Amino acid sequence: MKRFLSMLLVVSLLCTCVALAHAEEKKSLTVWIPQYQFSKDENAISDLDFWNGVFDSFEEENNCEVHVEILPWSDYNTTIYTGLLNNDGPDVVYVTDNYDLVKNNLLLGLDSYLTEEEKDNYLLWNIGPVNAEGEHVIVPMDDGIAPGYYNKDILAEAGIESFPETWEDFLSACKTIKEKTGKQAFLQNWGATTGTSALMLAFWPYYFQAGGTMLDENGQISINNEAGLATLNFLKSFYDEGIFDDTIVSEGESIDKFGAGELAFVVADMNKGKTFTANGVNWEYFFSLKGAAGYGARTATDSFAVSMKAKERGNDALAVKALTLITSGKTMDAFHEQVFALPRFTKDSVYTNNPAYDELVSAHTDAVYVVSEFEGKASFEDNLQSNIQSMFMGDLTPEQVLEETMNYYLEQIKQ
């Protein structure tokens, strides 16, 4: 009997050791993604619930735990840059501005981890940045353009029969709407939490319409030029004509105002049409205004990447596997349907957006401009936003905005 009990004890200890060893083998992955679900519908799935659902079977299949953290957009670039330097930062991360991350070798080279079939599945793979070894470090998404929206009922009330495409006609239409309807004609989000958020809707599209290019022949940011001055003079004219008032420097609710039927024109992301329709707004898209250089809409390529720290933790292979799950057509189709719509960026995706939007972009593919990456981009854009706010407050002229922004960049960022 004693011998039998001893054998049971040995077996029990062995089982315990095996269980402990198994538990020790379980890896832990951290995934950082910014908030995309802003719907106020009580049935809307939250970002966290969506991504936890994506990883449920992944955790079981790979004997791991995935910790998803949803980050706010405010100071997002700074947050992830700091996180990628730290040992407790993310393994897989959503990336916006990637210049400094690539320059400082904070992202894992992906070419040796992905098959040729996997790389070929990514529609924008070849435009992504590469590290010093020539390896691609991100999976580029397609952010689409931020189209314009106009309220057809307000235009009809003001007696405007067709959309005013040129800068001059658009400003004239705004004045007419104000005079004949008493409603606000046009607003921009100069009170956005970051310069990047403000400029992507309220500056870069007009800069491209004016014929501006972001980088000079040496690949350096340069906006103190004819196009930059034309853009700022155009934006300032809305303040001078009373279309904007002093609240423009803190304006952050322009989209809500359009959705409430209180605003004639707004530039917003491609998803807002559903909300506007649900609110009863009789709206229509417009691709962009038409400046001296023609039409111009901005796009960008946000992306997903794996931290270099993941390799130090021994998580690199598992992190890349999680990356491929996140960016698969099946996952992204579900994300675009349930959380936030974007154009597809993989061949295996079947998602299609609003046909009217797709038709609009297809008709103007030569007027879609990518917002370039460059050193210190987030800081540059924060400073430019601040200086444009000062322009609206009467503290700086358009010429001074350009001069002070470029001086700050050359003396504070580049140095």
C-alpha positions in Angstrom: 0.0 0.0 0.0 2.8 2.4 0.9 4.5 1.5 -2.4 1.3 2.3 -4.3 0.9 5.6 -2.5 4.5 6.5 -3.3 3.9 5.7 -6.9 0.8 8.0 -6.9 2.9 10.7 -5.3 5.6 10.4 -8.0 3.0 10.5 -10.8 1.3 13.5 -9.2 4.6 15.3 -9.0 5.4 14.5 -12.6 2.1 15.8 -13.7 2.6 18.9 -11.7 6.0 19.4 -13.3 4.6 18.9 -16.8 1.8 21.3 -16.1 4.2 23.9 -14.8 6.5 23.5 -17.8 3.5 23.8 -20.0 2.4 27.0 -18.2 6.0 28.4 -18.5 5.9 27.8 -22.3 2.8 30.0 -22.7 3.9 33.3 -24.3 2.4 36.7 -23.8 1.9 39.2 -26.7 0.9 42.8 -26.4 -0.9 44.6 -29.2 -1.4 48.3 -29.4 -4.1 49.7 -31.6 -5.7 53.2 -31.6 -9.4 53.8 -31.1 -11.5 53.5 -34.2 -15.0 52.9 -32.9 -16.6 56.3 -32.2 -20.2 55.3 -32.9 -22.7 56.3 -30.2 -25.0 53.4 -31.2 -25.7 51.3 -28.1 -25.2 48.2 -30.3 -21.8 49.2 -31.7 -19.0 46.8 -30.8 -16.1 48.4 -29.0 -12.6 48.3 -30.4 -11.5 46.1 -27.5 -14.3 43.6 -27.8 -13.7 43.3 -31.5 -10.0 42.6 -31.2 -10.4 40.3 -28.3 -12.8 38.3 -30.4 -10.2 38.2 -33.2 -7.6 36.6 -30.9 -9.8 34.1 -29.0 -8.9 31.1 -31.2 -5.4 32.4 -31.9 -4.6 32.2 -28.2 -5.8 28.6 -28.0 -4.1 27.5 -31.1 -0.8 29.1 -30.2 -0.8 28.5 -26.4 -0.4 32.2 -25.7 -2.1 35.2 -24.2 -2.8 38.3 -26.3 -3.2 41.6 -24.4 -4.8 44.2 -26.6 -4.5 47.8 -25.5 -6.7 50.5 -27.3 -4.9 53.8 -27.2 -6.3 57.3 -27.7 -5.2 59.3 -30.8 -4.0 62.2 -28.7 -0.2 62.0 -28.6 -0.3 58.6 -30.2 2.9 58.9 -32.1 4.8 59.9 -29.0 3.2 57.1 -27.0 4.2 54.4 -29.4 7.7 55.8 -29.9 8.3 55.7 -26.2 6.7 52.3 -25.9 8.8 50.8 -28.6 11.9 51.8 -26.7 10.8 50.1 -23.5 10.9 46.4 -22.6 7.3 46.4 -21.6 6.1 48.0 -24.8 4.0 46.4 -27.6 5.0 43.4 -29.7 2.6 44.3 -32.5 1.7 47.9 -33.0 -0.4 50.1 -35.3 1.9 52.8 -36.8 1.0 56.2 -38.2 4.2 58.2 -38.8 7.0 55.7 -39.3 10.1 57.8 -40.3 11.6 58.0 -36.8 10.7 54.4 -36.0 12.5 53.2 -39.1 15.5 55.5 -38.7 16.0 54.3 -35.1 15.6 50.6 -36.0 12.6 50.1 -33.7 10.6 47.9 -36.1 11.3 44.3 -37.1 12.3 43.5 -40.7 9.5 41.3 -42.1 10.8 39.9 -45.4 12.4 36.9 -43.9 9.3 36.0 -41.9 6.7 36.3 -44.6 6.2 34.0 -47.6 6.2 35.4 -51.1 2.5 34.6 -51.3 1.9 36.6 -48.1 3.8 39.6 -49.3 2.1 39.5 -52.7 -1.3 39.6 -50.9 -0.6 43.1 -49.6 -1.6 45.6 -52.3 0.8 48.3 -51.1 3.7 46.2 -49.9 6.2 47.7 -52.3 5.7 51.3 -51.2 6.4 50.6 -47.6 9.7 51.8 -46.0 12.7 49.5 -45.6 15.3 49.4 -42.9 19.1 49.6 -43.3 19.2 46.0 -44.4 16.7 46.6 -47.1 13.8 44.7 -45.4 10.3 46.0 -45.3 9.2 46.9 -41.8 5.4 47.6 -42.1 2.3 46.2 -43.7 0.8 49.3 -45.4 -2.9 49.9 -45.2 -4.9 52.1 -47.6 -6.4 55.0 -45.6 -8.4 56.3 -48.5 -9.1 60.0 -48.9 -11.0 62.3 -46.7 -13.8 63.4 -49.0 -15.9 66.5 -48.8 -19.6 66.5 -47.9 -22.2 69.1 -48.7 -25.8 69.6 -47.5 -27.9 69.7 -50.6 -30.9 71.3 -48.7 -28.8 74.2 -47.4 -27.4 74.9 -50.9 -30.9 74.8 -52.3 -32.1 77.2 -49.6 -29.3 79.6 -50.6 -30.2 79.3 -54.3 -26.9 77.5 -55.2 -27.7 75.1 -58.0 -24.4 73.2 -58.3 -21.5 72.5 -56.2 -18.9 75.4 -56.3 -15.7 73.6 -57.2 -13.0 76.3 -57.5 -11.5 78.1 -54.5 -13.1 81.4 -55.6 -16.6 80.0 -56.2 -16.5 78.0 -52.9 -15.7 81.1 -50.9 -18.4 83.1 -52.7 -20.9 80.3 -52.0 -20.0 80.3 -48.3 -20.7 84.0 -48.1 -24.0 83.5 -50.0 -25.1 80.8 -47.6 -24.3 82.9 -44.6 -26.2 85.9 -46.0 -29.3 84.0 -47.3 -29.8 81.3 -44.7 -28.0 82.5 -41.5 -26.5 79.0 -41.2 -22.8 78.2 -40.9 -21.3 77.4 -44.3 -17.9 75.8 -43.6 -15.8 74.8 -40.7 -12.4 73.0 -40.2 -11.1 71.2 -37.2 -8.3 73.5 -36.1 -8.9 72.5 -32.5 -7.9 68.9 -33.2 -5.8 67.2 -30.5 -2.7 66.9 -32.7 -1.3 68.8 -35.7 -1.4 65.6 -37.7 -5.2 65.3 -37.2 -5.8 69.0 -38.0 -3.6 69.2 -41.1 -4.8 66.0 -42.7 -8.2 67.5 -43.2 -7.6 71.2 -43.1 -4.3 72.0 -44.7 -2.6 69.3 -46.8 -5.5 68.9 -49.3 -5.5 72.6 -50.1 -1.7 72.7 -50.3 -1.8 70.0 -52.9 -4.6 71.8 -54.7 -2.3 74.9 -54.8 0.4 72.7 -56.5 2.6 72.2 -53.4 4.9 69.3 -52.8 6.0 68.4 -49.3 9.6 67.4 -49.8 12.3 69.3 -51.7 15.0 67.8 -54.0 16.9 66.6 -50.9 13.9 64.8 -49.4 13.4 67.5 -46.7 10.1 69.0 -45.7 9.7 72.5 -47.3 6.4 74.5 -47.3 7.7 78.1 -47.3 6.9 78.5 -51.0 4.2 79.9 -53.3 1.8 77.0 -52.7 2.2 77.3 -48.9 1.4 81.0 -49.0 -1.5 80.6 -51.4 -3.0 77.9 -49.0 -2.7 80.1 -45.9 -4.1 83.1 -47.7 -7.1 81.0 -48.8 -7.7 79.7 -45.3 -7.3 83.1 -43.8 -9.9 84.5 -46.2 -12.6 82.4 -44.5 -11.8 84.2 -41.2 -11.6 87.6 -42.9 -15.0 87.1 -44.6 -16.6 86.0 -41.3 -17.1 82.4 -42.4 -14.8 81.4 -39.5 -14.9 83.2 -36.2 -12.6 83.2 -33.1 -13.8 79.7 -32.2 -12.0 78.2 -35.2 -8.8 77.8 -33.1 -10.6 75.4 -30.8 -13.1 74.0 -33.3 -13.5 70.2 -32.9 -17.1 69.6 -33.5 -17.5 70.5 -37.2 -18.5 66.9 -38.1 -21.2 66.8 -35.5 -22.5 70.1 -36.7 -22.8 68.8 -40.2 -24.5 65.7 -38.9 -27.0 67.9 -37.1 -27.9 69.7 -40.4 -26.3 73.0 -39.1 -23.4 73.2 -41.6 -23.2 73.3 -45.4 -19.7 72.0 -46.1 -17.3 69.7 -44.2 -14.3 67.5 -45.0 -14.4 64.3 -43.0 -13.4 60.6 -43.2 -15.0 58.3 -45.6 -17.2 56.7 -43.0 -19.3 59.6 -41.9 -21.8 59.3 -44.7 -23.7 56.5 -42.8 -24.0 58.7 -39.8 -25.1 61.7 -41.8 -27.8 59.6 -43.5 -29.0 58.2 -40.2 -29.4 61.7 -38.9 -31.6 62.6 -41.9 -29.1 64.9 -43.6 -29.6 65.2 -47.4 -25.9 65.1 -48.4 -23.6 64.5 -51.3 -19.9 63.8 -51.7 -17.3 66.0 -53.4 -13.8 64.8 -54.1 -12.0 68.1 -53.4 -12.0 71.7 -54.3 -10.1 72.9 -57.4 -7.1 75.1 -56.8 -4.6 76.6 -59.1 -3.1 73.2 -59.7 -6.4 71.4 -60.0 -8.0 68.9 -57.7 -6.2 67.4 -54.7 -7.1 65.1 -51.9 -4.7 63.6 -49.4 -4.2 60.0 -48.3 -1.8 58.2 -46.0 -0.7 54.7 -45.3 -1.0 53.9 -41.7 0.2 50.4 -41.1 0.8 47.5 -38.8 4.3 46.4 -37.6 6.2 44.3 -35.2 8.5 45.8 -32.5 12.2 45.0 -32.6 11.8 44.3 -28.9 9.6 41.3 -29.8 12.7 39.6 -31.1 14.6 40.3 -27.9 11.7 38.7 -26.0 11.7 35.7 -28.2 8.3 36.7 -29.5 9.2 37.6 -33.0 7.7 34.6 -34.9 4.5 34.6 -32.8 4.2 38.4 -33.2 4.5 38.1 -37.0 1.8 35.4 -37.0 -0.4 37.7 -35.0 0.4 40.5 -37.6 -0.7 38.3 -40.5 -4.0 37.5 -38.6 -4.7 41.2 -38.0 -4.0 42.1 -41.6 -5.8 39.2 -43.2 -8.7 39.9 -45.6 -11.0 38.0 -43.2 -10.1 40.1 -40.2 -10.0 43.4 -42.0 -13.3 42.7 -43.8 -14.9 42.2 -40.4 -13.2 45.3 -39.0 -14.4 47.4 -41.9 -18.0 46.1 -41.6 -18.2 46.3 -37.8 -15.9 49.1 -36.6 -14.5 51.4 -39.2 -14.6 51.4 -43.0 -11.4 51.8 -45.1 -10.5 50.6 -48.6 -9.2 47.1 -48.8 -5.5 46.6 -48.7 -5.1 42.9 -49.4 -6.0 40.8 -52.4 -8.0 38.3 -50.3 -10.3 41.1 -49.0 -13.8 41.2 -50.4 -15.0 44.3 -48.6 -16.4 47.1 -50.8 -17.3 50.6 -49.5 -20.0 53.0 -50.6 -20.2 52.7 -54.4 -20.5 56.5 -54.7 -17.3 56.9 -52.8 -15.5 54.3 -54.9 -16.7 55.9 -58.1 -15.6 59.4 -56.8 -12.0 58.2 -56.1 -11.8 56.2 -59.3 -12.5 59.3 -61.3 -9.7 61.3 -59.7 -6.9 58.8 -59.1 -4.3 61.2 -60.5 -5.3 63.8 -57.8 -4.7 61.6 -54.7 -1.5 62.7 -52.9 0.3 60.8 -50.2 1.3 62.8 -47.1 5.0 62.1 -47.0 7.0 60.8 -44.0 9.9 62.9 -42.8 12.0 63.4 -39.7 10.2 64.9 -36.8 6.9 65.0 -38.7 4.6 65.0 -35.6 6.4 67.9 -34.0 6.5 69.8 -37.3 2.8 69.4 -37.7 2.0 70.4 -34.1 4.0 73.6 -34.6 2.4 74.4 -37.9 -1.1 73.9 -36.3 -0.2 76.2 -33.5 1.1 78.9 -35.8 -2.0 78.7 -38.0 -4.1 79.1 -34.9 -2.1 82.2 -34.2 -2.8 83.4 -37.7 -6.5 83.1 -37.1 -6.1 85.1 -33.8 -4.3 87.8 -35.7 -0.9 87.3 -34.1 0.9 86.0 -37.2 0.6 86.7 -40.9 0.6 83.9 -43.4 4.2 84.8 -44.4 5.2 84.6 -40.7 3.5 81.2 -40.2 5.6 79.7 -43.0 8.8 81.4 -41.8 8.4 80.6 -38.1 7.4 77.0 -38.8 10.4 76.3 -41.0 12.8 78.1 -38.6 11.4 76.0 -35.8 11.9 72.8 -37.9 15.4 73.6 -39.0 16.6 75.0 -35.6 14.8 72.8 -33.1 14.0 69.5 -34.9 16.8 69.1 -37.4 19.5 70.3 -34.9 
